[in-house]
């Protein structure tokens, strides 16, 4: 066993390209791990720059200078974002407030229904079980209320920082797009000469991340808009709020769709009861989820995300635990990075290089 690991170590780490790749990955991981909270606006700006790089390149190819192209694209992006925010946020805020006010009524309705279960099904449901459910729900509602209050107080203190970020992030996006080649050249000059494996992985991940971010943004917009329109046509309350939640749920594959099903189901159930309207809402919601998983995702991502569902879920749990929201958002590209590193490390070209050394 010792000889096996010794041979594996010599085969993999005798290649300077492999050592360079390992050092780069460890350095990036440690840097993000320790400074992610401080440099979050920078990471947000980089993600947006990946999203906007394609239109900037298209405009540059049409004859515009890189500076003009970057300026136009950033101004359009900020304008569309502001219009969408000011158009949707007041409605979402109003619907959220109405839903919060209606929660006690929903709890009372649910309590009245549950109290009838011991009479209807005495062999399956006991009165003490219903009481334990009530006490659990009440205690959790109090805890959630306290958490919401703390979050609202903290958000007031973070308002100034948010306003600063709203100014700094677009500026950083502009400079990342305008001086992209210069940034890449300066970064390359810091790397060792033996970096063929790192370049291979970097080129693959650059394309993967660009495809993923663009595809994910398009998926959020399409699913969110389709859900909002469908819920509104079916007369479901809080259609915009629920539609936005369904759209954002695609950020977390498999898990997000499962979690967001609960509020959709509860709102439809308390509004329509168990009648036909409730069935129509859940059927339409199921069709949207089926079309997303079986049609939209394959069209948007094609072979870009060729990972097993179990691997994706593990990546969401692992990277989400490390870096929170952005770890969840980039869980699939990060899992793809791990796969790309393993593929490059197992490449026959580098295997032979290691043996020759």
N, C-alpha and C positions, 0 to 999 in steps of 0.2 A: 504493500500500500504506500509506504514511504517513497519507494522508487517511482511509483506511478505519479505521485504529486511532484516529485523532483523533476521528472521528465516533462510534465506538463508546464511547470514553472519555467524551465529552460526554453521550452518550445515557444511559449507565449511572451515571456518578458526578456528574452535575449534580443528581440527585435526593438530597435530604438523607436520605430514608428508606434509600436504598441505602448511603450512607456510614455511617449509624448501624449498620446490619446488619453491614457489613464491619468496623467498629471493634470491635463486640461479639464477633464470631467470632474475630478476631485476639487480642483480650484473653483470651478463654476458652482459646484454643489455647495461648498463651504461658504462661498461668497453670498449666494442667494439665501442660504439657511440663516446666516448671522445678520444680514443687512436687508432682508426682504421687507421688513416693516418700515425701515427708513427710506428705502429706494422704491417703494411701491409706485409712485407717480412715474418713475422712469420705466418700470416694467409695463405699466399701462400704455405709456407712449410708444414703447417698442412694439407692443401687440397691435396698436392702431396703425403704426407705420407699416407693419406687415400687411395689414388689410388694405391700405391705400397705395401700396407700392405699384400694383398692377396698373391702375389708371394713370399714375404719374409716368410710368414707363411708356404707356400708350401715347400720352400727350407729347412726351419727349421724342418719340419716333415720328410723330406728325410734324415736327419742326420747332416746337416750343423749347425754350431753354429749360434746364432742370429746375432753376429757381422759379420761373413763371409757372411751370407745371405743378410744382409742389405747392406754391402759393394758392393757385386756383383750386386744387383738390382739397387742401386743408380748409379753405374758406367755405367751400361747398359742404364739406363734411360737418363743420361746426354749425353752419346755417341750418342744415337738415336736422341735425341733432337738437338744436334749440327749438326749432318749430315743432318737432315731434314731442319734445319734453313739455313745452308749454301747452301743447294741445292735449296731451294725454294725462299729464300729472294731476291737474285739477279734478278731472273726472275720476281717476283712480283713487285720489284722496277722498273724494266724496263717497265713492262706493265702499272704500275700506272703512270709513267712519260709520256708514249705515250698517255694514255687516257686523262691526263690533257691537253696535247698539242692539242688533238683533240676536246676538249670541245668547243672552239670558233667556229670551223667548224660545229659542231653539232648544236650550237645555231643559226648560220647563216642558216643552212638547215631548221631548225625548223621555223625560222622566215619567210623564203621564202614560206614554205608550209602554214603557218598560214595566210599570206597575201592574199592567194588565196581563203580563206574561205568566206570572205564577198561577193566576186563575185559569188561563187558557191551557197551559202546559205544566201542571203541578208536578209531574214526574221528572221533567227536564230542568225546570227553573225553580229555584227556591227564593223566598223573600229576602233572606239574609244575603244571598248573592247579589241581588239588585241593590241592596243598601250599601254593600261594599263597593260596588261600581260607582254609585252616587258619591260616596266619600272620596274615592280616588279621583273622580273628575273634578269635584269641588276643590280639593287640595291642589291639583295641578293647575286649575284655572287661576287660583290665587298666586301660585308661583310664576305662571306665565305673565300675569298682570304686573308683578314686581319686576320681572325681567324686561318687559316692554317699557315700564316707567324708567328704569335705569338706562335703557337704550336711548329713550327720548332725551333724557337729561344729558347723556354723553354726546348725543348728536348735536345738541346746542353748543357745547364746548368745542366740537370739531367743525363748526360751521365756517369759522374763519379759515381753517386749514383747507376745507373743501373749496372755498372761493379762490384761494391761492392756487390750488391744483387746477381749477378750471382755466386759469390763465397760463400756468406753467406747462401743462400737458400739451395743449395745441402748439405752443412754441417749440417744445422738444420734438413733437411729431414733425413739424416743418423742417427743423434742422436735420433730423434723422433721414428724412426723404431727400432733402436738398444735397446733403454732404454724405450720402450713402457710400460712395466709392472711397472717399477720403477716410471715413471711419473704418471700413473694411481693410484698407491698406495699412492704416496705423495699427490695427489689431494684428494683422498678419506679420508685421515687422517685429512684434513682440514674441512670436512663436519660434520654436527651434526649427532648424532646416529639415530634420527628419519628422515630417508631419503628414506623410502621404495618407495614412489611415485616418488621421483627424480631418483632413480635407475631404476624404471620401464620405465620412459620416456627416460632416458639416454641410456638404452640398446636398446630400439626401435629406437631412433634417430641415434645411432652408426651404426646400420645395414642399416638404410635408407640412411644415408649420403654416406656410402661406396658404396652401390648399385647405388646411383644417380651419383656420380662422375665417377665411372667406366663406367656406361651406357652412360653418356653424352659424355665422351671422345671417346668412341667407335662410338657413333652416329655421332659426328663431323667428325671423320676420314672417316667413310663409306660414309656419304652424301657429304663431300667435295671431296673425290676421285671420287665417281660416277658422280658428277656434272662436275668436271674438264675433265674427260675422255669423257663424253657425249658431252660437249661443243666443245672439241677439234675434235672429230669425225665429228661433224656437221659443222666444219670450222668457229666457232664463234671466233671473236677477243677477246683477253684478257681472254682466257679460264681458265688459272690458277687463275688469280685474281678473276674472278667471281665465280669460283668453291670454292675457299677459303672463299669468302664472304657468299656463300650459306651454306657451312659447319658451319661457325661461327654463322649463323643466328639461328641455333637450340638452341643456348644458351637462347634465349628469345622466349618461346613458343608462337605460333600464331602471335605475333607482329613481330618477326624477319623475318619470311617467307614473311609477307606482305611488309615489308620495302625493303628487298633484291630483291623482284620481280621487282621493278622500274629500277635499273641499268641493270638487265638482259634484260628487255623489251626494254629499250632505246638503248642499244648497238646493240641488234638484229635488232631493227627497223631501225636504221641509217645505219647498214651494209647491210641488205637484203631488206629494204623497206617492203612493205606489201605482198611480194610474198610468195611462198610455203616454202622457207627456213625459213622465219620468223615463219610460222606456225609450222614447224617441231621443231624449238628450243623451242617455248613456250609449245608445246605438250610434248616434252621430259622433260622439267622443271616441268610441271604439274604432270607428272607420277612420277618423283622423289619425289616431295612433297607428293603425295598421298601414295606412298609406305612407306615413312618415317612415316607419321601419322598413317597409318592403319596397317602396318606390322612391321616395325623396332622398333618403340616406344613400342608397346605391348610386343614384344619379349624381348627387353632389360630391360624394367622396370616392366613388368607384373603388379602385384598388389602393387608395391612399391609406386607408385604415383597415388593414387585413389582419385583425387581431381576434382571438377567440373571446366571446362574451365574458368568460370567467376571468381572463387576463384583464379586460377592461374594468370589471368591477373591482378586482384587486388593486389596479392602478388608481382608481378613484378613491378607494379607502386609504391607500398608502400616501399618495401625494396630497390628497385633501387633508389628511392628518398633519402633514409636514407644513403645507403652505396655505391652508384654508381655501378660500374661494378660487384663487388663481391656480392652486394645486389641482382642484377639481376641474377647472376650465381646461388646463393643459395636461390633464391626466393621460389622454390618448396620445398626444404628441410625445410626451415623456416616455410612455410605454413603447411607442414606436422608436424612440431614441435608444432605449435599452435593446430592442430587437436589432436595430441597425448596428449597434456596437458589437453585439454577439455575432451578427453576420459578417461584419468586417474582420473581427478577431478570428473567425473560422475560415476566412477566405484563403483558398489555396495559395494565392500570390504571397500573402503575408506569412502563411505557414512555411513556405519554402524559404522566404527571406529570413525567418527566425532560425531555421535549421542551418542555413548557410553561414549565419553569423556564429 
